[in-house]
Amino acid sequence: MSYLEYSVKSVPTGLRKVLFINWPLALLLTTVAGFGFLMLYSVAGGSFNPWAELQIKRFGVGMAAMIAVAMVPIWLWRNLSGVAYGVSLLLLVAVMSFGDENKGAQRWIDLGFINLQPSELMKITLVMFLAAYYDWLPEKKVSRPIWVLLPVVIILVPTALVLKQPDLGTSILLLAAGGGLMFLAGVHWAYFAAVIAAGVGLVAAVLQSKGTPWQMINDYQYRRIDTFLDPGADPLGAGYHITQSKIALGSGGWTGRGFMQGTQSRLNFLPEKHTDFIFTTLAEEFGFMGGISLLTLYALIILFCVLSALINKDRFASLLTLGVALNFFLFFAVNMSMVMGMAPVVGVPLPLVSYGGSAMLVLLLAFGLVQSAHVHRPR
């Protein structure tokens, strides 16, 4: 035994777990959140109120929760995954009955100290439950039809509940994250080819159903699709948001206009500048260099998660880590594509940067699971 190994083993168990935390990953998360604090301060006109101060407090609570989750053995999280998924399902049902409504969508439950969005919780508990399922299932059975059908049902039930809120963006993320984890678990590619073909048919059916008695999605969702295809058709109406977003992105150039010097955000041309469209504020003030810096930090977070999963010999822990990384990737990929006009506007926040309590706290809890998998991996 080396001197370093002896030194670590001589440390009390609780403190030893703290030493085993992936601190570079924690530092990356803090740096990304720092971008968010900076931009929230800017869009408020140089004030910590009403957004930056509360966001900083939430991040502090979230980091404490992340470390607390990391201290719990990963096998306990595996055993609780079914309970966590069931509770999330119940909350999705509950939000349909007595959830708070905002801008035509019923997605939140007021807990007093926070407005909880159950669909955010489902993004993580779905990954937990699927990881536990594939940890339990022998690898030779992974691609057998009966064992493929069960995880499909596990994915589709919460997706349908979220779609009724209505929340098309989160529904797409649940489908993508669940399907991605099935692929990572080893489900045969032919199933995914069939799903892609069916998806193309479904998109065609959605477009054909517009204006008919069997219309498949809401009118405002059709307007988002029309705006995505041709935002210039109604630049002062449905296409206003994405048009202003593109103006802000383009005006930033290589190095940006300077901190708190963005005209689109300062003069309130940008919609939802503190939530869904906060990336455009960053790009306007710090330019291409600021945008690529944030994207690099996101890529490093994904890299650290993938490396942690690869060295972990526990199947549940490895799949869980990859599932959280996939969810995180989908978050920022969809948001950035949305504000750049490469995807329809579906209301997905920029992780750790956009203002919001549920999204940040749940995401940090998810990284707490990643840290638990890293701390308690077989050594």
Buried (B, 14 or more C-beta within 10 A) or exposed (E): EEEEEEEEEEEEEEEEBBEBBBEEBBEBBEBBBBBBBBBBBBBBEEEBEEBBBBBBEBBEBBBEBBBEBBBBEBEEBBEBBBEBBEBBBEBBEEBEEEBBEEEEBBBBBEEEEBBBBBBBBBBBBBBBBBBBBBBEBEEEEBBEEEBBEEBBEBBEBBBEBBBEBBBBBBBBBBBBBBBBBBBBBEBEEEBBEEBEEEEEEEEEEBEEBBEEEEBBBBEEBBBBBBBBEEBEEBEEEBBBBBBBBBBBBEBBEEEBBEBBEBEBBBEEBBBBBBBBBBBBBBBBBBBBEBBEBBBEBBBBBBEBBEBBBEEBEBBBBBBBBBBBBBBBBBBBBBBBBBBBBEBBBBBBBBBBBBBBBBBBBBBBBBBBBBBBBBBBBEE
